[in-house]
Amino acid sequence: MVEIDDDPQLGLDSEEEDDDELSDSELQDAFAKGLLKPGLNIPQYEPKKAINNLEGLKKCLSELKKNLPWAERLDLTNYPAADITGKVEARLEQTEGNEDINAEDDFQREMFFYRQAQATVLEALPKLKKLHILTKRPDDYFAEMAKSDQHMQKIRQKLIIKQTAMEKSERAKKLREQRKYGKKVQVEVIQKRQKQKKAMMTAVKKYQKGMTDKLDFLEGDQDKGKKGSTATKAHVNKKGPNAKRKYKDKRFGFGGKKKGSKWNTKDSHDDVSGFKSKVAHGKGGKKFGKGGKTNKRPGKETRKKMKSRK
């Protein structure tokens, strides 16, 4: 370890410390004795004194002020123009130069600025015409550009690049939409074909079962098929069931409860209208032919003779 001696040039001289600063032990002793009170250790700054130096202000004003003609200054101080609309609608009672404006009302404040600018224009235009100063831009007015042609060319190139990029993105977007639309159309066509196939199979099954006697579904005209289907339903309902349906109804019934359908009830037991005593006691007897029951159909030879006669 190298010991560093106190050098006054390095600022390490302990004698240069302020005598007013108290050490920690002295502060502790003062706190124990109750000598420290709140507010004693807070630095107090005196408020700044405002100086109204009129001579200095006038001197600065004389240095800044320039005695230029009005055409070079173009400054006007005036009151706002009369609020004709407000007077007509009885919204505002004003006196010239003395008007109460609510600074919190944005519309009223902006209208005050507008009317003040309007009054300034009405006062300034006659002065400018009197001084023969033009206020309108001529038709052949040429103004020099603030930016150079090279700078504008760079901006133009950037705009062209940006426009081409936007066109490419739009084109790609349209292609994606067209692909989506193409897929959607393809799915719709497939669904339509499946629907047509299903309708044809249903019509074929109806024809096979004898529910319809029309073959419009073979022509491929779906509109006619739809109309024909409704017509055939009405026709079937109007005409009634065919022979096949009647046979099945006769053999198997019309649906519903079949178990116990032939059981006697109180009404059927009391009903004796179909009772025949001769049949019940065997007096009438049953007439049978040689082959058992009588057959109304003629024989084969008889039928051949009947055909030959025709």
PAMARSE-585962 format. One record per residue: residue number from 1; residue in one letter; x, y, z of N, C-alpha, C, O in turn. Coordinates in steps of 0.2 Angstrom, whole numbers. Layout:
NUM  A  X  Y  Z  X  Y  Z  X  Y  Z  X  Y  Z
...
This chain:
1  M  4  -6  0  0  0  0  4  6  0  9  7  3
2  V  2  11  -4  6  17  -4  2  23  -1  -3  24  -2
3  E  6  26  4  2  31  8  3  37  4  8  39  2
4  I  -3  41  4  -3  47  1  -3  53  6  -8  53  10
5  D  2  57  6  2  63  11  -3  68  9  -5  69  3
6  D  -5  72  13  -10  77  12  -6  82  8  -1  85  10
7  D  -9  84  2  -6  89  -2  -11  94  -3  -17  93  -5
8  P  -9  101  -2  -14  106  -2  -16  107  -10  -22  110  -11
9  Q  -12  105  -15  -13  106  -22  -19  101  -24  -22  103  -29
10  L  -19  95  -21  -24  90  -23  -30  91  -19  -35  88  -20
11  G  -31  96  -15  -37  98  -11  -38  93  -6  -44  92  -4
12  L  -33  90  -3  -34  85  3  -32  88  9  -31  85  14
13  D  -31  95  9  -29  98  16  -35  98  20  -40  101  18
14  S  -35  95  26  -41  95  31  -42  102  34  -47  103  37
15  E  -37  107  33  -38  113  36  -42  118  32  -45  123  35
16  E  -43  116  26  -48  120  22  -55  119  23  -59  122  20
17  E  -57  114  27  -64  112  28  -67  118  32  -63  121  36
18  D  -74  119  31  -77  125  34  -77  123  42  -79  118  44
19  D  -76  129  46  -77  128  53  -84  128  55  -86  125  60
20  D  -89  130  50  -96  130  52  -99  123  52  -104  122  56
21  E  -96  119  48  -99  112  48  -98  108  54  -92  108  57
22  L  -103  106  57  -102  102  63  -101  94  62  -104  92  57
23  S  -98  91  66  -96  84  65  -103  80  68  -107  83  71
24  D  -103  74  66  -108  70  68  -109  69  76  -115  69  78
25  S  -103  69  79  -104  69  87  -107  75  90  -111  75  94
26  E  -105  81  87  -108  87  89  -115  88  88  -119  90  92
27  L  -117  85  82  -124  85  80  -128  81  85  -134  82  87
28  Q  -125  75  87  -129  70  91  -130  73  98  -135  73  101
29  D  -124  77  100  -125  80  107  -130  86  107  -134  86  112
30  A  -131  90  101  -135  95  101  -143  92  101  -147  95  104
31  F  -143  86  97  -150  83  97  -152  80  104  -158  81  106
32  A  -147  78  108  -148  75  114  -150  81  119  -155  79  123
33  K  -147  86  118  -149  92  123  -155  96  121  -158  100  124
34  G  -158  94  115  -164  97  113  -163  104  109  -168  108  109
35  L  -157  105  107  -156  111  104  -158  112  96  -159  117  94
36  L  -159  106  93  -161  105  86  -168  106  86  -172  102  90
37  K  -171  110  82  -178  111  81  -180  111  74  -176  113  70
38  P  -186  109  72  -188  109  65  -188  116  62  -190  121  65
39  G  -185  116  56  -184  123  53  -177  126  53  -176  130  49
40  L  -173  124  58  -167  127  59  -162  125  53  -158  129  51
41  N  -163  119  51  -158  116  46  -160  117  39  -157  114  34
42  I  -166  120  37  -168  121  31  -166  128  28  -167  133  32
43  P  -162  128  22  -159  134  20  -165  139  18  -170  137  14
44  Q  -165  145  20  -170  150  18  -167  155  13  -161  158  13
45  Y  -171  155  7  -169  160  1  -173  166  1  -179  166  2
46  E  -170  172  0  -174  178  0  -177  178  -7  -174  177  -12
47  P  -183  181  -7  -187  181  -13  -183  187  -18  -180  192  -15
48  K  -184  185  -24  -181  190  -29  -185  197  -29  -191  197  -29
49  K  -181  202  -30  -184  209  -30  -186  210  -37  -181  210  -42
50  A  -192  213  -39  -194  215  -45  -191  222  -46  -193  226  -43
51  I  -188  223  -52  -185  230  -53  -188  232  -60  -188  229  -65
52  N  -191  238  -59  -194  241  -65  -190  246  -68  -190  252  -66
53  N  -185  244  -72  -180  248  -75  -183  251  -82  -183  249  -87
54  L  -187  257  -81  -190  260  -87  -185  263  -92  -186  263  -98
55  E  -179  265  -89  -174  268  -94  -171  263  -98  -170  264  -104
56  G  -170  257  -95  -167  251  -99  -172  249  -104  -171  247  -110
57  L  -179  248  -102  -184  246  -107  -185  251  -113  -186  249  -118
58  K  -185  257  -111  -185  262  -117  -180  262  -122  -180  263  -128
59  K  -174  261  -119  -168  260  -123  -168  254  -127  -166  254  -133
60  C  -171  248  -125  -171  242  -129  -177  243  -134  -176  241  -140
61  L  -182  247  -132  -187  248  -137  -185  253  -143  -187  251  -149
62  S  -181  258  -141  -178  262  -147  -173  258  -151  -173  260  -157
63  E  -170  253  -148  -165  249  -153  -169  244  -157  -167  243  -163
64  L  -175  242  -155  -179  237  -159  -183  241  -164  -185  238  -169
65  K  -186  246  -162  -191  250  -166  -188  252  -172  -182  255  -172
66  K  -191  251  -178  -189  254  -184  -195  258  -187  -200  256  -188
67  N  -193  264  -189  -198  268  -192  -199  267  -200  -196  270  -204
68  L  -203  262  -201  -204  259  -208  -211  262  -210  -216  262  -206
69  P  -212  263  -217  -219  264  -219  -224  258  -218  -222  253  -217
70  W  -230  260  -219  -235  255  -217  -235  249  -222  -237  243  -221
71  A  -233  251  -229  -233  246  -234  -228  240  -232  -229  235  -235
72  E  -223  242  -228  -218  237  -226  -220  233  -220  -218  228  -219
73  R  -224  237  -216  -226  233  -210  -233  229  -210  -233  224  -208
74  L  -238  232  -214  -244  229  -215  -247  227  -208  -250  221  -207
75  D  -247  231  -203  -250  229  -197  -256  234  -195  -256  239  -197
76  L  -261  231  -192  -267  234  -191  -270  232  -184  -269  226  -182
77  T  -273  236  -181  -276  235  -174  -283  237  -174  -284  243  -175
78  N  -288  233  -174  -295  235  -175  -299  230  -171  -297  225  -168
79  Y  -305  232  -170  -310  228  -167  -314  223  -172  -313  224  -178
80  P  -317  218  -170  -320  213  -174  -326  216  -178  -329  221  -176
81  A  -327  213  -184  -333  215  -188  -340  214  -184  -340  210  -180
82  A  -345  217  -186  -351  216  -183  -354  210  -185  -354  207  -190
83  D  -357  206  -180  -360  200  -180  -367  201  -183  -372  201  -179
84  I  -368  201  -190  -374  202  -193  -379  196  -191  -385  197  -190
85  T  -376  190  -192  -380  184  -191  -383  183  -183  -389  182  -182
86  G  -378  185  -179  -380  185  -172  -386  190  -170  -390  189  -166
87  K  -385  196  -174  -390  201  -173  -397  199  -175  -402  200  -172
88  V  -397  196  -181  -403  194  -184  -407  188  -180  -413  189  -179
89  E  -403  184  -177  -405  178  -173  -406  180  -166  -408  176  -162
90  A  -405  187  -164  -405  189  -157  -402  185  -152  -404  184  -147
91  R  -396  183  -154  -392  179  -150  -387  183  -146  -384  181  -141
92  L  -385  189  -149  -379  192  -146  -381  200  -146  -383  203  -151
93  E  -380  203  -140  -381  210  -140  -374  213  -138  -371  212  -133
94  Q  -371  216  -143  -365  219  -143  -364  226  -144  -369  229  -147
95  T  -359  229  -142  -357  236  -143  -350  236  -146  -346  231  -145
96  E  -349  240  -151  -343  240  -154  -337  241  -150  -337  246  -146
97  G  -332  237  -150  -326  237  -146  -327  234  -139  -322  234  -135
98  N  -333  233  -137  -334  231  -130  -339  225  -131  -345  225  -131
99  E  -336  219  -130  -340  212  -131  -338  207  -126  -332  206  -126
100  D  -342  204  -123  -340  199  -118  -340  192  -122  -344  190  -125
101  I  -334  189  -122  -332  183  -125  -331  178  -120  -326  179  -116
102  N  -334  172  -120  -333  167  -116  -327  163  -119  -327  159  -124
103  A  -321  163  -116  -315  160  -118  -316  152  -118  -312  149  -122
104  E  -320  149  -114  -321  142  -114  -325  140  -120  -325  134  -121
105  D  -329  144  -123  -333  142  -128  -329  142  -135  -328  148  -137
106  D  -328  136  -138  -323  136  -143  -326  139  -149  -323  143  -153
107  F  -333  138  -151  -336  141  -156  -336  149  -156  -335  152  -161
108  Q  -338  151  -150  -338  159  -149  -331  162  -150  -331  167  -153
109  R  -326  159  -147  -319  161  -148  -317  161  -155  -314  166  -157
110  E  -318  156  -159  -316  155  -166  -320  160  -170  -317  163  -175
111  M  -326  161  -169  -330  166  -173  -328  173  -171  -328  178  -176
112  F  -325  175  -165  -322  181  -164  -316  182  -168  -315  188  -170
113  F  -312  177  -168  -306  178  -172  -307  179  -180  -304  183  -183
114  Y  -313  175  -182  -315  176  -189  -317  183  -191  -315  186  -196
115  R  -321  186  -186  -324  192  -187  -318  198  -187  -319  203  -190
116  Q  -313  197  -182  -308  201  -182  -304  201  -188  -302  206  -191
117  A  -302  195  -191  -299  195  -197  -303  198  -203  -300  201  -208
118  Q  -310  197  -203  -314  200  -208  -313  208  -208  -313  211  -213
119  A  -314  210  -202  -313  218  -201  -306  220  -204  -306  226  -206
120  T  -301  216  -202  -294  218  -204  -294  219  -212  -291  223  -215
121  V  -297  213  -215  -297  213  -223  -301  219  -226  -298  222  -230
122  L  -306  221  -223  -310  226  -225  -307  233  -224  -308  238  -228
123  E  -303  233  -219  -299  240  -218  -293  240  -222  -290  245  -224
124  A  -289  234  -223  -283  234  -227  -284  235  -234  -279  238  -238
125  L  -289  232  -237  -289  232  -245  -290  239  -248  -286  241  -253
126  P  -294  244  -245  -294  250  -248  -287  254  -247  -285  257  -252
127  K  -283  253  -241  -276  256  -241  -272  253  -246  -268  257  -249
128  L  -272  246  -247  -268  243  -252  -269  246  -259  -265  247  -263
129  K  -276  247  -261  -277  250  -267  -275  257  -268  -273  259  -273
130  K  -276  261  -263  -273  268  -263  -266  268  -264  -264  273  -267
131  L  -262  263  -261  -255  263  -262  -253  260  -269  -247  259  -270
132  H  -258  258  -273  -257  254  -279  -253  248  -278  -248  246  -282
133  I  -255  244  -273  -252  237  -272  -257  232  -274  -262  232  -272
134  L  -254  228  -278  -259  222  -281  -260  217  -276  -256  215  -272
135  T  -267  215  -276  -269  210  -271  -271  203  -274  -272  199  -270
136  K  -271  203  -280  -273  197  -284  -267  195  -288  -263  199  -291
137  R  -266  188  -288  -261  185  -292  -263  185  -300  -268  183  -302
138  P  -258  187  -304  -260  187  -311  -260  180  -314  -257  175  -311
139  D  -263  179  -320  -264  173  -323  -257  170  -325  -256  164  -325
140  D  -252  174  -327  -246  171  -330  -241  172  -324  -235  173  -325
141  Y  -243  171  -318  -238  172  -312  -234  165  -312  -237  160  -312
142  F  -228  166  -311  -223  161  -311  -219  161  -304  -216  166  -303
143  A  -220  156  -300  -216  157  -293  -211  151  -294  -212  146  -296
144  E  -205  153  -291  -199  149  -291  -200  144  -286  -202  145  -280
145  M  -199  137  -287  -200  132  -282  -195  133  -277  -189  134  -278
146  A  -197  131  -271  -193  131  -265  -188  126  -265  -182  126  -262
147  K  -189  120  -268  -185  114  -268  -182  114  -275  -185  116  -280
148  S  -176  111  -276  -173  110  -282  -176  105  -286  -180  101  -284
149  D  -175  105  -293  -177  100  -297  -175  93  -296  -179  88  -296
150  Q  -169  92  -294  -166  86  -292  -169  83  -286  -171  77  -286
151  H  -171  87  -281  -174  85  -275  -181  82  -277  -184  77  -275
152  M  -185  86  -281  -192  84  -283  -191  78  -288  -196  74  -287
153  Q  -186  77  -291  -185  71  -295  -185  65  -291  -188  59  -292
154  K  -181  65  -285  -180  60  -281  -187  58  -277  -189  52  -277
155  I  -191  64  -276  -197  62  -273  -202  59  -278  -206  55  -276
156  R  -202  61  -284  -206  58  -289  -204  51  -290  -209  46  -290
157  Q  -198  49  -290  -196  42  -290  -198  38  -285  -201  32  -285
158  K  -198  41  -279  -200  37  -273  -208  36  -273  -210  31  -271
159  L  -211  41  -275  -218  40  -276  -220  35  -281  -225  31  -280
160  I  -216  35  -287  -218  30  -292  -216  23  -289  -220  18  -290
161  I  -211  22  -285  -209  15  -282  -215  13  -277  -217  8  -277
162  K  -217  18  -273  -223  17  -269  -229  15  -272  -233  10  -270
163  Q  -230  18  -278  -236  17  -282  -236  10  -285  -241  6  -285
164  T  -230  8  -288  -230  2  -291  -230  -4  -285  -234  -9  -287
165  A  -227  -3  -280  -228  -8  -274  -235  -9  -272  -238  -14  -271
166  M  -239  -3  -272  -246  -3  -270  -250  -7  -275  -255  -11  -274
167  E  -248  -6  -282  -252  -9  -287  -251  -17  -287  -255  -21  -288
168  K  -244  -19  -286  -243  -26  -285  -247  -29  -279  -249  -35  -280
169  S  -247  -26  -274  -251  -29  -268  -258  -29  -270  -261  -34  -268
170  E  -261  -24  -273  -268  -24  -275  -269  -30  -280  -274  -34  -280
171  R  -264  -31  -285  -265  -36  -290  -265  -43  -286  -269  -48  -288
172  A  -260  -44  -281  -260  -50  -278  -266  -51  -274  -268  -57  -273
173  K  -269  -46  -271  -275  -47  -267  -281  -49  -271  -285  -53  -269
174  K  -281  -46  -277  -287  -48  -282  -286  -55  -284  -291  -59  -285
175  L  -280  -57  -285  -279  -64  -287  -281  -69  -282  -284  -74  -283
176  R  -279  -67  -275  -281  -71  -270  -289  -72  -269  -292  -77  -268
177  E  -292  -66  -270  -299  -66  -270  -302  -70  -276  -307  -73  -275
178  Q  -299  -69  -282  -302  -73  -287  -301  -81  -286  -306  -85  -288
179  R  -295  -83  -283  -295  -90  -281  -300  -92  -276  -303  -97  -277
180  K  -301  -88  -271  -306  -90  -266  -313  -90  -269  -317  -95  -268
181  Y  -314  -85  -274  -321  -85  -277  -322  -92  -282  -327  -95  -282
182  G  -316  -93  -285  -316  -99  -290  -317  -106  -286  -321  -110  -288
183  K  -314  -106  -280  -315  -112  -275  -323  -112  -273  -326  -117  -273
184  K  -325  -106  -271  -332  -106  -269  -337  -108  -275  -342  -112  -273
185  V  -336  -106  -281  -340  -107  -286  -340  -115  -288  -345  -118  -289
186  Q  -333  -118  -287  -333  -125  -288  -336  -129  -283  -340  -134  -285
187  V  -336  -127  -277  -340  -130  -272  -347  -130  -273  -351  -135  -272
188  E  -350  -124  -275  -357  -123  -276  -359  -127  -282  -364  -130  -282
189  V  -355  -128  -287  -357  -132  -293  -357  -140  -291  -362  -143  -293
190  I  -352  -142  -287  -352  -149  -284  -358  -150  -280  -362  -155  -281
191  Q  -360  -145  -276  -366  -146  -272  -372  -146  -276  -377  -150  -274
192  K  -373  -142  -281  -378  -142  -285  -379  -149  -289  -385  -151  -290
193  R  -374  -151  -291  -374  -158  -295  -376  -163  -290  -380  -167  -292
194  Q  -374  -163  -284  -376  -168  -279  -383  -167  -277  -387  -172  -277
195  K  -386  -161  -277  -393  -160  -276  -397  -163  -282  -402  -166  -280
196  Q  -395  -161  -288  -398  -164  -294  -399  -171  -294  -404  -174  -295
197  K  -393  -174  -292  -392  -182  -292  -397  -185  -287  -401  -190  -288
198  K  -397  -181  -281  -402  -184  -276  -409  -183  -278  -413  -188  -276
199  A  -411  -177  -281  -418  -176  -283  -420  -181  -288  -425  -184  -288
200  M  -415  -183  -293  -416  -188  -298  -418  -195  -295  -422  -199  -297
201  M  -413  -197  -290  -414  -203  -287  -421  -204  -283  -424  -209  -283
202  T  -423  -198  -280  -429  -198  -277  -435  -199  -281  -440  -203  -280
203  A  -434  -196  -287  -440  -196  -292  -440  -203  -295  -445  -206  -296
204  V  -434  -206  -296  -434  -213  -299  -437  -218  -294  -441  -223  -296
205  K  -436  -217  -287  -439  -221  -282  -446  -220  -282  -450  -225  -281
206  K  -448  -214  -283  -456  -213  -283  -459  -216  -289  -464  -219  -288
207  Y  -456  -216  -294  -458  -219  -300  -459  -227  -299  -463  -230  -302
208  Q  -453  -230  -296  -453  -237  -295  -459  -239  -291  -461  -245  -291
209  K  -460  -235  -286  -465  -237  -281  -472  -236  -283  -477  -237  -280
210  G  -473  -232  -289  -479  -231  -292  -483  -225  -289  -489  -224  -290
211  M  -479  -220  -286  -481  -214  -283  -482  -209  -289  -486  -204  -288
212  T  -479  -210  -294  -480  -205  -300  -479  -209  -306  -476  -214  -307
213  D  -482  -206  -312  -482  -209  -318  -479  -205  -323  -479  -207  -329
214  K  -475  -200  -321  -472  -195  -326  -465  -196  -326  -462  -198  -321
215  L  -462  -195  -332  -454  -197  -333  -451  -190  -334  -446  -190  -338
216  D  -453  -184  -331  -450  -178  -333  -443  -178  -330  -439  -174  -333
217  F  -441  -182  -325  -434  -181  -322  -429  -184  -327  -423  -183  -327
218  L  -431  -188  -332  -426  -190  -337  -424  -185  -342  -419  -186  -346
219  E  -428  -180  -343  -427  -175  -348  -421  -170  -346  -418  -167  -350
220  G  -420  -170  -339  -414  -166  -336  -416  -158  -335  -412  -155  -333
221  D  -423  -157  -336  -425  -150  -335  -427  -150  -327  -432  -152  -326
222  Q  -423  -146  -323  -424  -146  -316  -430  -142  -314  -434  -144  -310
223  D  -431  -137  -318  -437  -132  -317  -443  -136  -318  -448  -136  -314
224  K  -444  -140  -324  -450  -143  -325  -450  -149  -320  -456  -151  -319
225  G  -445  -152  -318  -445  -157  -313  -448  -155  -307  -452  -159  -304
226  K  -446  -149  -305  -449  -146  -299  -456  -145  -299  -460  -147  -295
227  K  -458  -142  -305  -465  -141  -306  -469  -148  -307  -475  -148  -304
228  G  -466  -153  -310  -469  -159  -311  -470  -163  -305  -475  -166  -304
229  S  -465  -162  -300  -466  -165  -294  -472  -163  -290  -475  -167  -287
230  T  -473  -156  -290  -478  -154  -286  -485  -156  -289  -490  -157  -286
231  A  -485  -156  -296  -491  -158  -300  -492  -165  -299  -498  -167  -298
232  T  -487  -170  -299  -488  -177  -297  -491  -178  -291  -495  -182  -290
233  K  -488  -174  -286  -491  -175  -279  -499  -173  -279  -503  -177  -276
234  A  -500  -168  -282  -507  -166  -282  -511  -171  -286  -517  -173  -284
235  H  -508  -174  -291  -512  -179  -295  -513  -185  -292  -518  -188  -292
236  V  -508  -187  -288  -508  -193  -284  -514  -193  -279  -518  -197  -277
237  N  -514  -187  -275  -519  -186  -270  -526  -185  -273  -531  -188  -270
238  K  -526  -183  -279  -533  -182  -282  -535  -189  -285  -541  -191  -284
239  K  -530  -192  -288  -532  -199  -291  -533  -204  -286  -538  -209  -287
240  G  -529  -204  -281  -530  -209  -276  -524  -214  -277  -520  -214  -282
241  P  -523  -219  -272  -518  -224  -273  -519  -229  -278  -524  -230  -281
242  N  -513  -232  -281  -513  -236  -287  -515  -243  -284  -516  -244  -278
243  A  -515  -248  -288  -517  -255  -287  -512  -258  -282  -514  -262  -277
244  K  -506  -257  -283  -501  -260  -278  -502  -257  -271  -501  -261  -266
245  R  -503  -251  -271  -504  -248  -264  -510  -250  -261  -510  -252  -255
246  K  -515  -251  -265  -522  -254  -262  -521  -261  -259  -523  -263  -254
247  Y  -517  -265  -263  -516  -272  -261  -512  -272  -254  -514  -276  -250
248  K  -507  -268  -254  -503  -268  -248  -507  -265  -242  -507  -267  -236
249  D  -511  -260  -243  -516  -258  -238  -521  -263  -236  -522  -264  -230
250  K  -523  -267  -241  -528  -272  -239  -525  -278  -235  -528  -281  -230
251  R  -518  -279  -237  -515  -285  -233  -512  -283  -226  -513  -286  -221
252  F  -509  -277  -226  -505  -275  -220  -509  -269  -216  -506  -268  -211
253  G  -514  -267  -219  -517  -261  -215  -514  -254  -217  -510  -254  -221
254  F  -517  -249  -213  -515  -242  -215  -510  -240  -209  -509  -234  -208
255  G  -506  -244  -206  -502  -242  -201  -505  -241  -194  -511  -243  -194
256  G  -502  -239  -189  -505  -239  -182  -505  -245  -179  -500  -249  -180
257  K  -509  -246  -174  -509  -252  -169  -512  -258  -173  -518  -257  -176
258  K  -508  -263  -173  -511  -269  -176  -512  -275  -171  -516  -279  -172
259  K  -508  -275  -165  -509  -280  -160  -516  -279  -157  -517  -273  -154
260  G  -520  -284  -157  -527  -283  -153  -532  -279  -157  -537  -277  -155
261  S  -531  -278  -164  -535  -275  -168  -542  -279  -169  -547  -276  -171
262  K  -541  -285  -169  -547  -290  -170  -551  -292  -164  -555  -296  -164
263  W  -549  -289  -158  -552  -291  -152  -559  -288  -152  -560  -282  -155
264  N  -564  -291  -148  -570  -288  -147  -570  -283  -142  -567  -283  -137
265  T  -575  -278  -144  -576  -273  -139  -583  -273  -137  -587  -277  -139
266  K  -585  -268  -132  -592  -268  -130  -597  -267  -136  -602  -270  -136
267  D  -595  -262  -140  -599  -260  -146  -600  -266  -151  -605  -268  -154
268  S  -594  -269  -152  -594  -275  -157  -598  -281  -154  -601  -285  -158
269  H  -597  -282  -148  -601  -287  -145  -609  -286  -145  -612  -291  -146
270  D  -611  -280  -144  -618  -279  -144  -621  -278  -151  -627  -279  -152
271  D  -616  -277  -156  -619  -277  -163  -620  -284  -166  -615  -288  -167
272  V  -626  -286  -167  -628  -292  -170  -631  -291  -177  -635  -296  -179
273  S  -630  -286  -180  -633  -285  -187  -630  -290  -192  -634  -291  -197
274  G  -624  -292  -191  -621  -297  -196  -622  -304  -194  -619  -308  -198
275  F  -626  -305  -189  -627  -312  -187  -633  -316  -192  -638  -313  -193
276  K  -631  -322  -194  -636  -326  -198  -637  -332  -195  -632  -336  -194
277  S  -643  -334  -193  -644  -340  -190  -643  -346  -194  -641  -351  -191
278  K  -645  -346  -200  -644  -352  -205  -637  -354  -205  -635  -359  -205
279  V  -633  -349  -206  -626  -350  -207  -623  -352  -200  -619  -357  -200
280  A  -625  -349  -195  -623  -351  -188  -625  -358  -186  -620  -362  -183
281  H  -631  -361  -188  -633  -367  -186  -632  -373  -192  -634  -378  -191
282  G  -629  -371  -197  -627  -375  -203  -633  -377  -207  -632  -382  -211
283  K  -638  -373  -207  -644  -375  -211  -643  -373  -219  -645  -376  -223
284  G  -639  -368  -219  -638  -365  -226  -633  -369  -230  -634  -371  -236
285  G  -628  -371  -226  -623  -375  -229  -619  -371  -234  -620  -366  -236
286  K  -613  -374  -236  -608  -371  -241  -608  -375  -247  -608  -381  -247
287  K  -609  -372  -253  -609  -375  -259  -602  -376  -262  -598  -371  -263
288  F  -600  -382  -264  -593  -383  -266  -594  -387  -273  -598  -391  -274
289  G  -589  -386  -277  -589  -389  -284  -585  -395  -283  -583  -398  -278
290  K  -583  -398  -289  -579  -404  -289  -572  -402  -286  -569  -406  -283
291  G  -570  -397  -288  -563  -395  -286  -563  -391  -279  -558  -388  -277
292  G  -568  -391  -276  -568  -388  -269  -573  -382  -270  -579  -382  -272
293  K  -570  -376  -270  -574  -369  -271  -575  -368  -278  -571  -370  -282
294  T  -581  -365  -279  -582  -363  -286  -578  -358  -289  -576  -353  -286
295  N  -575  -359  -295  -570  -354  -298  -574  -351  -304  -576  -354  -309
296  K  -575  -344  -304  -578  -341  -309  -574  -340  -315  -577  -339  -320
297  R  -568  -341  -315  -563  -340  -321  -564  -346  -326  -564  -352  -323
298  P  -566  -345  -332  -566  -351  -337  -560  -355  -338  -555  -352  -336
299  G  -561  -361  -340  -555  -365  -341  -550  -363  -347  -552  -358  -351
300  K  -545  -366  -348  -540  -364  -353  -543  -365  -360  -543  -361  -365
301  E  -546  -371  -361  -549  -373  -368  -555  -368  -369  -556  -365  -375
302  T  -559  -366  -364  -564  -361  -365  -562  -354  -367  -564  -351  -371
303  R  -556  -353  -364  -553  -346  -366  -550  -346  -373  -551  -341  -376
304  K  -547  -352  -375  -545  -352  -382  -550  -351  -387  -550  -348  -392
305  K  -556  -355  -385  -562  -354  -390  -564  -347  -390  -567  -344  -395
306  M  -564  -344  -384  -567  -337  -384  -562  -332  -388  -565  -327  -391
307  K  -556  -333  -388  -551  -329  -392  -552  -331  -399  -552  -326  -403
308  S  -553  -337  -401  -554  -339  -408  -561  -336  -411  -561  -334  -417
309  R  -566  -335  -407  -572  -332  -409  -571  -325  -410  -574  -322  -415
310  K  -567  -322  -406  -565  -315  -407  -561  -313  -414  -560  -308  -416
